Amino acid sequence: MIWAVEVQCAGNRRVGWTCFAAIRQDGGVVSEHEIRVAPGDLARLAPWATDPTDLVERSVAFLLDREAPTSILRTFDLMVIGQFFPAYEATIRAGR
């Protein structure tokens, strides 16, 4: 299945970011998620990035490869993904 993921993030490197991800299919929103990203997590997973938008998009795509949009938690810290999927961090850092 092909999903479109739209991400908007607010915050900064001092306090971290809150990102809102909408997962769409055929123009309609299937699910929405609030994802918190700590500055240290951005630095570790995407050291080249100035904000976490791309990282969150790739992380949501990682989740969509493994579960339905409605199975993804509505609100979570980004690093929680690794608790459910141990390959998360290595996969994201590899840019896959």
N, CA and C of each residue as an Amber inpcrd file, in Angstrom:
protein
   288
   0.8300000  -1.1750000   0.0000000   0.0000000   0.0000000   0.0000000
   0.8830000   1.2500000   0.0000000   0.4710000   2.2720000  -0.6880000
   1.2380000   3.5090000  -0.7720000   0.5930000   4.5690000   0.1030000
   1.3920000   5.0970000   1.0070000   0.9370000   6.1350000   1.9330000
   1.6940000   7.4210000   1.6560000   1.0440000   8.5400000   1.8790000
   1.7150000   9.8370000   1.8540000   1.8410000  10.2890000   3.2970000
   3.0250000  10.7440000   3.6730000   3.2650000  11.1790000   5.0470000
   3.6270000  12.6640000   5.0040000   2.8750000  13.4520000   5.7640000
   3.1420000  14.8870000   5.8780000   3.5520000  15.1720000   7.3150000
   4.6770000  15.8590000   7.4830000   5.2040000  16.1300000   8.8240000
   5.4560000  17.6230000   8.9850000   5.0410000  18.1360000  10.1320000
   5.3510000  19.5100000  10.5200000   5.9150000  19.4650000  11.9320000
   7.0580000  20.1330000  12.1360000   7.7110000  20.1190000  13.4390000
   7.8600000  21.5410000  13.9810000   7.7320000  21.6620000  15.2920000
   7.9620000  22.9320000  15.9740000   8.8840000  22.6680000  17.1510000
   9.8070000  23.5840000  17.3870000  10.7330000  23.4420000  18.5060000
  12.1230000  23.8840000  18.0870000  13.1170000  23.4470000  18.8680000
  14.5040000  23.8170000  18.5670000  15.4590000  22.8650000  19.2760000
  16.7490000  23.0470000  19.0160000  17.7720000  22.1690000  19.5960000
  17.8930000  22.3060000  21.1130000  17.3940000  23.3730000  21.6690000
  17.4840000  23.5740000  23.1210000  16.4330000  22.7500000  23.8680000
  15.2000000  22.7450000  23.3780000  14.1080000  22.0770000  24.0970000
  13.5830000  20.8300000  23.3970000  13.9900000  20.6150000  22.1470000
  13.4670000  19.4920000  21.3900000  12.3050000  19.9270000  20.5160000
  11.6940000  18.9750000  19.8460000  10.6370000  19.2700000  18.8820000
   9.4070000  18.4060000  19.1430000   8.2830000  18.9540000  18.7770000
   7.0450000  18.1930000  18.6910000   6.6530000  18.2030000  17.2280000
   6.4750000  17.0280000  16.6740000   6.1460000  16.8980000  15.2550000
   4.7620000  16.2710000  15.1140000   4.0370000  16.7670000  14.1410000
   2.7180000  16.2300000  13.8410000   2.7910000  15.5660000  12.4740000
   2.4610000  14.2810000  12.4350000   2.5140000  13.5100000  11.2030000
   1.1110000  13.0910000  10.8030000   0.7570000  13.3850000   9.5680000
  -0.5190000  12.9350000   9.0150000  -0.2160000  11.8830000   7.9580000
  -0.8590000  10.7540000   8.0740000  -0.7020000   9.6850000   7.0980000
  -1.9500000   9.7110000   6.2160000  -1.7040000   9.8770000   4.9180000
  -2.8040000  10.0270000   3.9690000  -2.8060000   8.8980000   2.9360000
  -4.0040000   8.6340000   2.4580000  -4.1690000   7.7090000   1.3400000
  -5.3360000   8.2210000   0.5030000  -5.1360000   8.2880000  -0.7940000
  -6.1610000   8.7760000  -1.7150000  -6.6980000  10.1440000  -1.3030000
  -5.8110000  11.0150000  -0.8010000  -6.1910000  12.3700000  -0.4540000
  -6.8060000  12.5500000   0.9200000  -7.1560000  11.4680000   1.5790000
  -7.7670000  11.5640000   2.9020000  -6.8050000  11.1870000   4.0110000
  -7.0240000  11.7490000   5.1880000  -6.1830000  11.4360000   6.3410000
  -6.6440000  10.1120000   6.9410000  -5.7010000   9.1810000   7.0550000
  -5.9770000   7.8640000   7.6330000  -5.7130000   7.8900000   9.1350000
  -4.6160000   8.5530000   9.5330000  -4.2920000   8.6800000  10.9530000
  -3.3650000   9.8760000  11.1600000  -3.3700000  10.3830000  12.4080000
  -2.5180000  11.5050000  12.7810000  -1.7600000  11.1480000  14.0490000
  -0.5140000  11.6560000  14.1470000   0.3560000  11.2740000  15.2420000
   1.1700000  12.4580000  15.7260000   1.3890000  12.5160000  17.0320000
   2.2560000  13.5220000  17.6440000   3.5080000  12.8000000  18.1050000
   4.6590000  13.2400000  17.5840000   5.9190000  12.5550000  17.8460000
   6.9140000  13.5620000  18.4180000   7.4270000  13.2490000  19.5950000
   8.3940000  14.1360000  20.2470000   9.8120000  13.6570000  19.9300000
  10.6840000  14.6380000  19.6170000  12.0750000  14.3240000  19.2710000
  12.9890000  15.1370000  20.1810000  13.8300000  14.4430000  20.9330000
  14.8050000  15.1060000  21.8070000  16.0120000  15.5400000  20.9750000
  16.6620000  16.6350000  21.3700000  17.8450000  17.1010000  20.6350000
  18.9210000  16.0310000  20.4860000  19.1690000  15.2530000  21.5320000
  20.1860000  14.2030000  21.4720000  19.8360000  13.0950000  20.4970000
  18.5450000  12.8150000  20.3750000  18.1240000  11.7680000  19.4310000
  18.3280000  12.2270000  17.9900000  18.0280000  13.4930000  17.7090000
  18.2890000  14.0240000  16.3660000  19.7870000  13.9880000  16.0730000
  20.5880000  14.3920000  17.0350000  22.0410000  14.4060000  16.8470000
  22.5930000  13.0060000  16.5810000  22.0290000  12.0000000  17.2250000
  22.5220000  10.6330000  17.0650000  22.0250000   9.9940000  15.7580000
  20.7430000  10.2060000  15.4190000  20.1540000   9.5220000  14.2710000
  20.3160000  10.2780000  12.9560000  20.4240000  11.6020000  13.0280000
  20.5530000  12.4160000  11.8170000  21.4420000  13.6150000  12.1150000
  22.7310000  13.3880000  12.3630000  23.6220000  14.4640000  12.8010000
  23.7470000  15.6170000  11.8090000  23.4420000  15.4010000  10.5620000
  23.5190000  16.4400000   9.5370000  22.2890000  17.3440000   9.5390000
  21.2010000  16.9230000  10.1960000  19.9230000  17.6360000  10.1170000
  19.8680000  18.8270000  11.0730000  19.1910000  19.8700000  10.6320000
  18.9830000  21.0380000  11.4860000  17.6330000  20.9730000  12.1880000
  16.7250000  20.1520000  11.6680000  15.4490000  19.8940000  12.3320000
  15.0490000  18.4530000  12.0220000  14.0880000  17.9020000  12.7460000
  13.7970000  16.4730000  12.6310000  12.7700000  16.0800000  11.5710000
  12.3570000  16.9970000  10.7000000  11.2860000  16.6780000   9.7570000
  11.5920000  15.4380000   8.9250000  12.7440000  15.3920000   8.2860000
  13.1080000  14.2380000   7.4570000  13.2200000  12.9700000   8.3020000
  13.8070000  13.0780000   9.4720000  13.9470000  11.9320000  10.3650000
  12.5840000  11.3690000  10.7440000  11.6410000  12.2220000  11.0610000
  10.3010000  11.7610000  11.4360000   9.6030000  11.1430000  10.2240000
   9.7510000  11.7470000   9.0480000   9.1590000  11.1590000   7.8390000
   9.6950000   9.7500000   7.6020000  11.0050000   9.5910000   7.7000000
  11.6150000   8.2750000   7.5010000  11.2050000   7.2960000   8.5890000
  11.0290000   7.7860000   9.8040000  10.6210000   6.9320000  10.9190000
   9.1880000   6.4500000  10.7430000   8.3170000   7.3310000  10.2870000
   6.9300000   6.9260000  10.0320000   6.8910000   5.9340000   8.8710000
   7.7000000   6.1590000   7.8250000   7.7660000   5.2040000   6.7170000
   8.2570000   3.8400000   7.2120000   9.2450000   3.8530000   8.1150000
   9.7360000   2.6150000   8.7270000   8.5810000   1.8770000   9.4040000
   7.7880000   2.6150000  10.1680000   6.6440000   1.9980000  10.8550000
   5.6200000   1.4640000   9.8610000   5.3400000   2.2250000   8.8130000
   4.3360000   1.8020000   7.8320000   4.7590000   0.5510000   7.0730000
   6.0580000   0.2860000   6.9900000   6.5380000  -0.9580000   6.3840000
   6.2530000  -2.1560000   7.2750000   5.9020000  -1.8980000   8.5370000
   5.7560000  -2.9750000   9.5120000   4.3690000  -3.0920000  10.1350000
   3.5610000  -2.0280000  10.0270000   2.2380000  -2.0740000  10.6330000
   1.3000000  -1.0780000   9.9550000   0.0290000  -1.2590000  10.2100000
  -0.9960000  -0.3760000   9.6450000  -0.9470000   0.9910000  10.3250000
  -1.3280000   2.0400000   9.6120000  -1.3030000   3.3820000  10.2100000
  -2.1140000   3.4730000  11.5040000  -3.2120000   2.7820000  11.5590000
  -4.0610000   2.8400000  12.7530000  -3.4730000   2.0640000  13.9240000
  -2.4110000   1.2900000  13.6830000  -1.7340000   0.5710000  14.7640000
  -0.6130000   1.3970000  15.3860000  -0.2110000   2.4720000  14.7240000
   0.8620000   3.3310000  15.2310000   0.3120000   4.1600000  16.3910000
   1.0900000   4.2510000  17.4630000   0.6720000   5.0410000  18.6160000
   0.3260000   6.4560000  18.1940000  -0.6640000   7.0520000  18.8310000
  -1.0850000   8.4160000  18.4910000  -0.0800000   9.4570000  18.9730000
   0.5280000   9.2300000  20.1310000   1.4850000  10.1520000  20.7190000
   2.6330000   9.3370000  21.2930000   3.8770000   9.7100000  20.9160000
   5.0150000   8.9540000  21.4400000   6.3190000   9.7170000  21.2380000
   7.3170000   9.3360000  22.0280000   8.6800000   9.8210000  21.8520000
   9.3110000   8.9840000  20.7350000  10.0630000   9.5960000  19.8790000
  10.6340000   8.9170000  18.7200000  11.3540000   7.6260000  19.0880000
  12.1310000   7.6430000  20.1570000  12.9330000   6.4770000  20.5040000
  12.1240000   5.2830000  21.0030000  10.8390000   5.4690000  21.2330000
   9.9690000   4.3480000  21.6210000   9.8940000   3.3190000  20.4870000
  10.0770000   3.7810000  19.2630000  10.0050000   2.8610000  18.1250000
  10.9690000   1.6940000  18.3040000  12.1630000   1.9660000  18.8010000
  13.1570000   0.9190000  19.0050000  12.7580000  -0.1240000  20.0300000
  11.8600000   0.2330000  20.9410000  11.3830000  -0.7430000  21.9320000
  10.4870000  -1.7850000  21.2720000   9.7840000  -1.3850000  20.2220000
   8.9070000  -2.3090000  19.4980000   9.6200000  -2.9830000  18.3270000
  10.5680000  -2.2550000  17.7250000  11.2940000  -2.7500000  16.5590000
  12.7890000  -2.5200000  16.7740000  13.5010000  -3.5280000  17.2910000
  14.9120000  -3.3650000  17.6290000  15.8060000  -2.9200000  16.4650000
  15.4250000  -3.1780000  15.2360000  16.2350000  -2.7840000  14.0850000
  16.0540000  -1.3160000  13.7110000  15.1700000  -0.6000000  14.3940000
  14.8450000   0.7740000  14.0270000  16.0760000   1.6690000  13.9260000
  16.8310000   1.7810000  14.9950000  17.9340000   2.7430000  15.0150000
  18.9740000   2.4430000  13.9420000  19.3550000   1.1920000  13.8080000
  20.3490000   0.8400000  12.7900000  19.8190000   1.0960000  11.3810000
  18.5580000   0.8250000  11.1490000  17.9560000   1.0450000   9.8340000
  17.8990000   2.5340000   9.5060000  17.4760000   3.3370000  10.4630000
  17.3570000   4.7860000  10.2380000  18.7390000   5.4100000  10.0560000
  19.6860000   5.0080000  10.8620000  21.0360000   5.5700000  10.7420000
  21.6810000   5.1960000   9.4140000  21.3150000   4.0440000   8.8760000
  21.8550000   3.5960000   7.5800000  21.1770000   4.3240000   6.4170000
  20.1080000   5.0580000   6.7240000  19.4160000   5.8150000   5.6860000
  18.4760000   4.9930000   4.8390000  18.0620000   3.8570000   5.3600000
  17.1480000   2.9880000   4.6040000  15.7240000   3.2780000   4.9340000
